[in-house]
Amino acid sequence: MSKSSGLTINIDGAARGNPGPAAFAYVITRDGELLSEEAGCLGPATNNLAEYTALVRALEKAAELGDGRLLIRSDSELLVKQMNGLYRVKNPQLKILYDQAQELRDQFVSVSIVHVRRADNRDADRLCNEALDGVRESAEPAARTSPQKGIQERAVACLRSAAAAWARGDPAAPTPEQVWEQIREILAED
């Protein structure tokens, strides 16, 4: 397979309640072959923050994969219009993630961000819902090969989620004690 075909990335973010328990997900493929997927919980957040988190995490992973051309597909019309310069980003919390995404975007030769219907974004949507339902904490394909690595990735995802909430100054962010309890539960599942 040639890298010249570029990467296709489907992203999704969701919040049950707005704000409410939130999650993000992305699926990265090249020529229909799955290269990477990830889903994780964010704690209390808005749907838009979850969508932008998915975009930032997907761009970070795409940079690791080393392809210069990206086609990003999202069912968030707001995110697509903001990233394509059609709408301004007024929310200060979104602006932080927007700026991160723009900085990451500059690393690539070509990035197209397009709006798709939810039906055309099924895999990312499914992963996002699985994360919210507690079925899936982290879904990197490599993590599936080692139970110990899966536990580590779930604990790190928990820490990332809390750190993101703390960085946003989210008043509903978990306390350090709550994060510790979540990590203890993850470790107890071993």
C-alpha positions as CSV (number, residue, x, y, z in Angstrom):
1,M,0.0,0.0,0.0
2,S,1.2,3.4,-0.9
3,K,1.3,6.2,1.7
4,S,0.4,8.6,-1.1
5,S,-3.2,7.7,-0.7
6,G,-3.3,9.5,2.7
7,L,-5.1,8.7,5.9
8,T,-8.9,8.8,6.4
9,I,-9.9,9.8,9.9
10,N,-13.4,9.6,11.3
11,I,-13.9,11.5,14.6
12,D,-16.7,11.8,17.1
13,G,-17.4,13.2,20.4
14,A,-20.5,12.9,22.6
15,A,-21.9,14.1,25.9
16,R,-24.9,12.7,27.7
17,G,-26.4,15.9,28.9
18,N,-24.7,19.1,27.7
19,P,-22.5,19.3,29.7
20,G,-22.5,15.7,31.0
21,P,-20.4,12.6,30.9
22,A,-18.5,12.9,27.7
23,A,-16.3,10.7,25.5
24,F,-14.3,11.0,22.3
25,A,-13.3,8.5,19.6
26,Y,-11.4,8.3,16.3
27,V,-10.8,5.7,13.6
28,I,-7.8,6.0,11.3
29,T,-7.6,4.0,8.1
30,R,-5.5,4.0,4.9
31,D,-7.1,2.4,1.8
32,G,-9.8,0.9,4.0
33,E,-7.2,-0.8,6.4
34,L,-7.6,0.0,10.1
35,L,-4.4,1.6,11.4
36,S,-5.6,2.9,14.7
37,E,-8.6,3.6,16.8
38,E,-9.1,5.1,20.2
39,A,-12.0,6.0,22.5
40,G,-12.0,7.4,26.0
41,C,-14.1,9.1,28.6
42,L,-13.5,12.8,29.4
43,G,-15.6,13.2,32.5
44,P,-18.1,16.1,32.5
45,A,-17.8,18.1,29.3
46,T,-19.9,19.6,26.5
47,N,-20.4,17.8,23.2
48,N,-18.3,20.4,21.4
49,L,-15.4,19.9,23.8
50,A,-15.6,16.1,23.2
51,E,-15.6,16.7,19.4
52,Y,-12.6,18.9,19.5
53,T,-10.8,16.4,21.9
54,A,-11.4,13.7,19.3
55,L,-9.9,15.9,16.6
56,V,-6.8,16.8,18.6
57,R,-6.1,13.2,19.7
58,A,-6.6,12.0,16.1
59,L,-4.2,14.6,14.7
60,E,-1.6,13.6,17.4
61,K,-1.9,10.0,16.3
62,A,-1.8,10.8,12.6
63,A,1.5,12.7,13.2
64,E,2.9,9.5,14.8
65,L,1.8,7.5,11.8
66,G,3.7,9.9,9.6
67,D,1.5,10.5,6.6
68,G,1.3,14.0,5.2
69,R,-2.2,13.9,3.7
70,L,-5.4,13.6,5.8
71,L,-9.1,13.5,5.1
72,I,-10.9,14.1,8.4
73,R,-14.6,13.2,8.5
74,S,-16.8,14.5,11.3
75,D,-20.6,14.7,11.9
76,S,-20.1,17.9,13.9
77,E,-21.1,20.7,11.5
78,L,-19.9,23.3,14.0
79,L,-16.4,21.8,14.2
80,V,-16.1,21.5,10.5
81,K,-17.1,25.0,9.8
82,Q,-14.9,26.4,12.6
83,M,-11.8,24.4,11.4
84,N,-12.5,25.5,7.8
85,G,-12.7,29.2,8.8
86,L,-16.4,29.7,8.1
87,Y,-17.3,30.3,11.8
88,R,-15.3,31.9,14.6
89,V,-14.6,30.1,17.8
90,K,-16.0,32.2,20.6
91,N,-16.0,29.8,23.5
92,P,-12.7,30.1,25.5
93,Q,-12.5,26.4,26.3
94,L,-13.1,25.4,22.7
95,K,-10.5,28.0,21.5
96,I,-7.8,26.2,23.4
97,L,-8.5,22.9,21.6
98,Y,-9.1,24.8,18.3
99,D,-5.6,26.4,18.6
100,Q,-4.1,23.0,19.4
101,A,-5.8,21.4,16.4
102,Q,-4.7,24.2,14.1
103,E,-1.1,23.9,15.3
104,L,-1.2,20.1,14.7
105,R,-2.8,20.6,11.3
106,D,0.2,22.7,10.2
107,Q,2.4,19.6,10.5
108,F,0.7,18.0,7.5
109,V,1.0,18.7,3.7
110,S,-2.8,18.5,3.2
111,V,-5.7,18.3,5.6
112,S,-9.3,18.3,4.4
113,I,-12.0,18.4,7.1
114,V,-15.5,17.5,5.8
115,H,-18.9,17.1,7.3
116,V,-20.6,13.7,7.0
117,R,-23.9,12.4,8.2
118,R,-23.9,10.4,11.5
119,A,-24.8,7.3,9.4
120,D,-21.5,7.8,7.5
121,N,-19.6,8.0,10.8
122,R,-20.8,4.8,12.4
123,D,-17.5,3.3,13.6
124,A,-16.4,6.5,15.5
125,D,-19.9,6.9,16.9
126,R,-20.0,3.3,18.1
127,L,-16.6,3.6,19.8
128,C,-17.7,6.9,21.5
129,N,-20.9,5.2,22.8
130,E,-19.0,2.2,24.0
131,A,-16.7,4.5,26.0
132,L,-19.7,6.2,27.5
133,D,-21.3,2.9,28.4
134,G,-18.1,1.7,30.1
135,V,-17.6,-1.0,27.5
136,R,-14.4,0.6,26.0
137,E,-11.9,2.8,27.9
138,S,-9.1,2.8,25.3
139,A,-9.1,1.0,22.0
140,E,-5.7,1.2,20.5
141,P,-5.3,-2.1,18.6
142,A,-1.9,-2.7,20.2
143,A,-3.3,-2.5,23.7
144,R,-5.5,-5.6,23.0
145,T,-2.5,-7.8,22.8
146,S,-1.4,-7.3,26.4
147,P,-3.7,-7.2,29.4
148,Q,-1.1,-5.3,31.5
149,K,-0.7,-2.7,28.7
150,G,-4.5,-2.4,28.5
151,I,-4.7,-1.7,32.3
152,Q,-1.9,0.9,31.9
153,E,-3.6,2.6,29.0
154,R,-6.9,2.7,30.9
155,A,-5.2,4.3,33.9
156,V,-3.4,6.8,31.7
157,A,-6.7,7.6,29.9
158,C,-8.3,8.3,33.3
159,L,-5.4,10.6,34.2
160,R,-5.6,12.4,30.9
161,S,-9.3,12.9,31.3
162,A,-8.9,14.4,34.7
163,A,-5.9,16.6,33.6
164,A,-8.0,17.9,30.7
165,A,-10.9,18.8,33.0
166,W,-8.5,20.5,35.4
167,A,-6.8,22.4,32.6
168,R,-10.2,23.6,31.4
169,G,-11.0,24.8,35.0
170,D,-14.1,22.7,34.9
171,P,-15.9,23.1,38.2
172,A,-17.3,19.6,37.8
173,A,-13.8,18.1,37.3
174,P,-13.1,15.0,39.5
175,T,-11.1,15.6,42.6
176,P,-7.7,13.9,42.9
177,E,-9.3,11.5,45.4
178,Q,-12.0,10.6,42.9
179,V,-9.3,10.0,40.2
180,W,-7.4,7.8,42.6
181,E,-10.5,5.7,43.3
182,Q,-11.1,5.3,39.5
183,I,-7.5,4.1,39.1
184,R,-7.8,1.7,42.0
185,E,-10.9,0.2,40.4
186,I,-9.0,-0.2,37.1
187,L,-6.1,-1.9,38.9
188,A,-8.4,-4.1,40.9
189,E,-9.8,-5.5,37.6
190,D,-6.4,-7.1,36.9
